[in-house]
Amino acid sequence: MSKNEQIRVTSEVGTLKRLLVHSPDSGLGKVVPSKAQDWLFEDIVHLETIRRKEYDFYTKLLLYFLDPGKIKGRLAEIDNAENGFSFYKPDHDEFYRSDKVVELQWLLGDILEDHEIKLKLVASVCAIENCSYELQDKLNALNGRQLAKIFISGTSNEKEMLFPPIPNFIFTRDIGIVINDYILLNKPAKKARTREALLVKYIFYNHPMFAGYRDNIIELPNTSHHFLLPKDGDDKKVTLEGGDIMVVTKDHLLIGISERTSMEAAHQCINLLFEKNVVKKITVIKIPKKRDYMHIDTIFTQVKRNVWVLLGAFSKKAIKMEDADEVQRVLEGNKKDDKIRITQFRKKDPSQPEYFDNLEDLLADISKNDLKSEEKVKFIYSGNNEFPYDAREQWTDSCNLLALKEGVVLGYDRNDKTLEAFREAGFNIIHAHELVQKLESGKIKAGDMENTLITMPSAELSRARGGFHCMSMPLMREDI
């Protein structure tokens, strides 16, 4: 494949051709209530349910859309329990191993077959996790596939834990982002994700899949005095996660400043990306630093070039509590921390930014002026913009959708009012269970689908506080 056939993302909705994912591993089953929030989970999850009854449908649909040769005609065999569900297990010989739906654990295992890389990465992980010298020696004796599993799950077998798991590894969006043919690596805000960032850095710099892109990898340096800053100087610390980056056109990038991405990171991104001529326009969206929101992709994502799903609380149509009186509304409206601030910079003159009052104005501008949409811009609201469903369903990722192609998106089945809003906007709703059977039988062809929200089983996945936008790192999309 040529270089441009491996890595290129110029939009949020162009037909998806390749992405990075990570299947739920045994580390998720080790999260205990007392440590859940330290590991950025709101609750513990049931591992077998999240694997067999939820995430596996995600894997199936991705393969039917991106790499049907791996799954078409094999569904009965793949789902036969007697085969041990090995099709979905990255450490098994029968794993699907697609070069379109790319599993991070396989990539890690590949690079760890190189002895020098293995020695360096083992030493680095052991330093982070305060391992003994004896354990470091034992890890150096393992093969790449064994070591990859241990580095991710933290366990050498089902009983022995060597170091903490990294359960957030399923949220591959946050490890980095492809902007045109550049890769921007993350700098996680939370200690729980430090090992993730290290593993991913080694993958991008050393795996053959990314050969030729080494000069296109962008890492943000820390400020020279960051280690002297007090806790209240967090805005000067450099933290960045991919959920706060959206590539809306080849020339226009959105950056969120949030609980996880700092002002200084946005500042450095703007300077670096303009300097390298990666994009011509960058819009910074500052949202409240609250766990409710986390990243900008938890409050809006794109469905089509003229259709967006968003949380109404940050829009012109923000709803108020039904029992709020006029005085309360004025007082609530004056709370600065609950405001969203939008500033747009252009490479030709960053000193003359443009400002937007709300998300709708920005997103409509993108649809009309950047994407040249001739259709009326539509907004679909979380919970159909009804209190309290708007906030409840945003919490379970009603706004965090992944576009497989323009107008065909994946979301959770539990967000009933948001599904109602999609129907009212003219979208078909089909559950993953039904769609998989129809794709297998040929009654539906992935390429023919349009204006559809595919609903996924979500009882356990939603507990982890991340939707399918979070669980994907697109490596290639067709230009729109």
N, C-alpha and C positions, 0 to 999 in steps of 0.2 A: 504493500500500500504506500502511496505517496504521503508526504508529511501532512498535507491538508485533508487527507482522508482519515487521519487518526484523531486529530484534535481540532475542533472548530465549533464554537457556540456564538451565535450572533443574535439570539432572541430567546424569549421564554416559551414560545409556542411553535417554533418550527418543528417539523417532524423529527422525533427523537430517533437517533441512529445508534448511539452508543452511550452507556452510562456506567458509573461505578456504584456498586451496592455492597452491602454486607448482611448476610443472613443472620438472624438471631442465634447467638451461640450460648453455650452453657453458662457463661458469665452472668447472663440476665437472670438465670435461675438461682444465682448466689446472692443477689441483692437482698439485704435484710432491712426490716423497717427502720431500725435505728441509724442505718447508713444511707437510706434511700435518697434523702435530699443532698447529702454530701456527694452522691454520684448523679445528682441532677434529675432524679426520678421523683415523682409525686407519690408513688405507690409501688408496691412490689407487683410483679406480673407472674402469671402462670406460664412457664416456659413452653410446655407441650402445646397449649392452646395457641400461643402467639406464633409458634412455628408451624404446626400442622393445620390449623384451622383458619389462620389469618395471613401471615406473611407468605406462606406457600402460594396463595392465590395471587399475590403481587408478583412473585417469581414467574408463575405460569403466564400471566397476562403480558409481562415484559417480554417473555420469549415468543409468545404468539405474535406480538407486534414487531419485535426487533430481530428475532432469530428463530422463525418457526420450524426450521429444519431440526432443531434440537428437541422439539416437543410434539410436533404434529404427528398423529397416529400412534403415539406412545402413552397416552394419558392413563389407560387402564393399567399398564405395566408400571408406570411411575408411581401411581397411587396405591399399588398393591402393598399392603403392610408386610407381606412375607419378604418383600425386597428391601425391607428396613429403611425405606424412604431415603436411600443413599443418594438418589438424584439431587437432593437438596443439601447434602452434607459436604461442605468444602474440603474436609479432610479425608474423604472417601474416594476410592478409585473410580466409582460410577457417577461422581458428581458431573453436572451438566457442562461445566467449563465452557462457557460461551465467550467469544471475543467481542460480543455486542453488549451482553448483560454481564459485566465484568465484576467478578468477586474479588474484593480486596485481599481476603485471606490467601487466595491462590497467588496473587501478585507478590505478597509478602513471602510466601513459601518459595517462590521462584528465586527471588534475589538472595534468600538465605542459603541457597545451594552454593553460592559463591563464598569460599572459605574466608576471604579477607573481609567481605561485607558482614558475614556472620560474626566474626570476632569483634568488629567495631560496634555492631548493633547490640550484641549481647552485653558488651562492656557498658554501653550507654544506658540500656534498660536496667542493668544491675545497679548502676550508679544512682539512677532516679529512684529505684525501689529499695535501695539499701540492702542488697542481697549479700550473702556471704561469699567469700572467695571459692569455697567448696561448691556452692550452687552454680556459680559462674562457670566453673570447670565442667560441671554436669551438663549445663545448657550448651556449651560449646561442642559437646559430643553428639548432640542430636542432629537429625537431618532437617532440612528446610521446612517440610510440611509439619513435622511434629512441633518444631520451634514456633512456627507461625501460630499454631493453635494455642500454645502456651502464652505467647506474648499478648494475644487478644483476650482469651478467657481467664488467664491467670492460674489455670489449673493444669497439672500434668496428667491427672486422671479425675474421675468423678468425686474423689474424696480429698485429695491433697491439693491445697491452694498454696502457690508459691508467692504470689503477690495479688493485689486487688484486680478484679476484672475491669474492663473498660466498656461498660454496657452501652455507652453513647456511640459506639462505633457503627451502630446501625444507621445513624444519622450522617450519612456520607456527604450531604450538602455542606456541612460545616467544616470539613477538613480542607476545603479549598474550592476554587471556582475557576472555570474556564471562561476567559474573556477574549473573544475572537480566537486567536491561536496562542494566547498566553495563559499560564496557570498561576493564579494568585494563591499562595499558601496561607493557611490560617495561623493565628496566634491566640490560642484559647484563653478565655478570661478565667476559667475555673481550673483548679489544680487537678481535678478528676480527669481532665482531657489532655494532660501533658504527654502521656505515653502515646496517645493517638497521634498527636502532632509529630512526634519523633518518628513513629513507624511510617507515616505517610510521606514525610520528607525523604526518607530513604527509598521508598517506592518510586516516587516521582524522579528522583535523581539517578536511580540505578536500574529500573526495569526497562527491558528492550522496547516495550510498548511506547515509552516516552523518549526513546532515542531520537536525537535531533531537536528535542525541545528544551534541552538543558539551559540554553541561553534565554529561553522564553519563560523561565520560572521566576516569579517575583516573590521575594520574602521581605517583609517589613522589619527594619532594624528597630531595636529599642532606642529610646532617647538616651543620650550619653549619661544622664543623671537619674534615670528612672528608679534605680535602686535606693536613692536617697529620698524619694518622695514619700510623704506621709500618706496614710490611708485616704484622706480626703483629697489627695492629688490624683485620684484614679483617672481623670480625664487626660492627664499627661502620660499615662501608661499606654502602651501599644497593645491593644487586644482586638482581635478581628475574628469573626466566624462567618462562614459562607451563607448562612441564612439571612445575613444583612446585605448581601450583594445580589443584584439582579441585572442581567444583561438584556435590556429591552430592545436595543438595535445595535448594529455593529459600531455605531458612533456614540451611543448613549448608555451610560451605566448609572444604576441607582445604588447608593450606599446608605445603610441605616446606621444611626447612632443609637445604641440601645443599652440594655442591661449587659450585653456581651461584647459590643463593639464600641470602642472609645472614640472620643473626639480626635485624639492625636492620631489614631489609626486612619480615620477618614482623611485627615489633613495629609498624612504621608501618602495614602493611596492617590489622592488627587494630584499631588506633585509628581509622583512616580509615573502614573499612567499618562499624564499629559507630556511629561518629559520623553517617554518612550513612544509617543504617538499611538498609543493603544486605542484611545477613544478621543472624541472631540468635545464631549459634553458629559458632565457628572452632576447628578442631583443628589443632595444630601437630605435625608429624611430623619429628623431627630424625633424619637418617640419616647414616652415616659419609661424610666428605668424600673420596670415592674415585671415580676415573674409572669403576670398575666399575658404579657406580650412577647418578651424574650428577644425576638428578631422581627424585622419588618415582614418576613414571609408568614408570620402568624397573624398579621392583620390585613394582608391583601396578597393575591397572586393573579396572574393573567390567565384567561380562558381562551380568548380569541384576540385578534388584533384590535377589535372594538368592544370586547367584553371583559370585565374584571369582576372578581368577587372580593368583597372587603367588609370590614367591621364598620358599621354605621356611626360608631362613637367618634370617629375621626373624619366625618364627612359633613357636608352641608346639611344633611338630613339627620344629624345626630338626634337620637330620641332621648327624652327625659323620663325620669321616674314618674309614674302616673300620679303619685301623690305629692309631687314637688310644687310648691307655690312660687310666685314670681320672685320673691326675695331669695329663696333658696336657689332658684335657677341662675340669678345674677351672681350670687356668691360662688356657686359651683363653677360657673363659667369663668371666674377670675382666678381659678387655681392654675398657676403657671405650669406646675409639674404635669398636669393632665393635658396640656396642649401638644399639638404636633407642629413642628417647624420644618419648612421645606425651602431649601436654598439651592439654586441651580448655577453651576459654574461652567463657563465655556473656555476652551483651551486658548482661543485667540485673545481673550481678555478676562482672566479670572477676577480682576479687580472690580468688574461690573456685573455682579451676580443678579439673577432674577429670583423673585420670591413668589411662592404660591400659598394661598390661604388654607387650602384643604386638599385632601387626596384626590377628590373627584376632578378638581381643576387640573392637577398634575397629570393624572391618568388619561383624561380626555385630551390633553395637549399631546401626550405621547401617541395616542391612537390617531389623532387627526394630522398632526404635523410631522411626527417622526415616522409613523407607519403608513401614512397617506391613506387611511381608511376612509372610504366614501360612505360607509354605513353609519347609522346613528350609534353613538357610544352608549353602551348599556352597563349598568352597575347592578350586580346581584349582591344582596346584603346578607351577612351572617344572621341566622335566625329569622330571616325575612324582615329584619329591622324591627322586631317586636321584643319588647322587654318582658321577661328576663331572658328570653331564648337567644337574643343576640350575644350576650356575654357567655351564657352557658355553652353555646355551640362553638363560639370562637375558642373557648378553653379546650374543646375537643377537636380543634383544627378544621373547622368549617371553611376557613379562608386559606388553608395550606394545601393547595391542590397541585398535582403534577400533570402537565400537558404532555400526552403521548404524541399528539399532533394538534394542529390548530382546531379548537372546538371539542376535542375529546380528552377528558380529564379524569383523574382518579381522585376519589375522596372517601370519607368514612360514611358507613350506612346509618350511623346513629344520629346524624344531624338532621332531624326530620323537617324542621322549619326551613332550613337552608335548601333542602331538596325541593320543598314546596316552591321556594323562590326560583329555583332553576326551572321547574316545570312551567311556572308562569312566564319565564323568559323564553320559552319555546324549546327547551332542551329535553331530550329523551333521558330517562333514568333506567339503568339496567344493573342488576346485581352481578357481582363477579361470578357467583356460582352458576347462574344462568348463562352468562356470556362465555365462560370457558367451555361449557358443553356445546354451545352454538358455534364457537370457533373451531372446536374439534370436529364437529359433524359437517362443517362447511356451510351451515345455514347463514352464518355471518362471516364476512371477510373483513379483517382488520382495516385494510386499506380503504374500504367503502364507508366506514363509519364516519359520521359527522354530527355535530351538535349533541353530544352525549356526555352525561356524567355517569361514570362507572362507579358504583358504590361497593366498598370493600368491607368485609367483616372487621369489627373494630373494638370488641369488648376489652381485649387486653392491650392491643397496640396503642390505643388512645391513652392508656394510663402512663405511657412513657413520655407524653407531651410532645409529640411530633407527628406530622402528617407525611404524605408521600412526597411532597416537595422537599421536606427535610431528609427523607430516606433515599435521596437520589443525588448523584453528582453527574450531570450531563457532561459527556466528553465531546459529543458531536450531535448537532442538530442541522437539518437542512435549512438553508437561508429562506426567509419568507419575503 
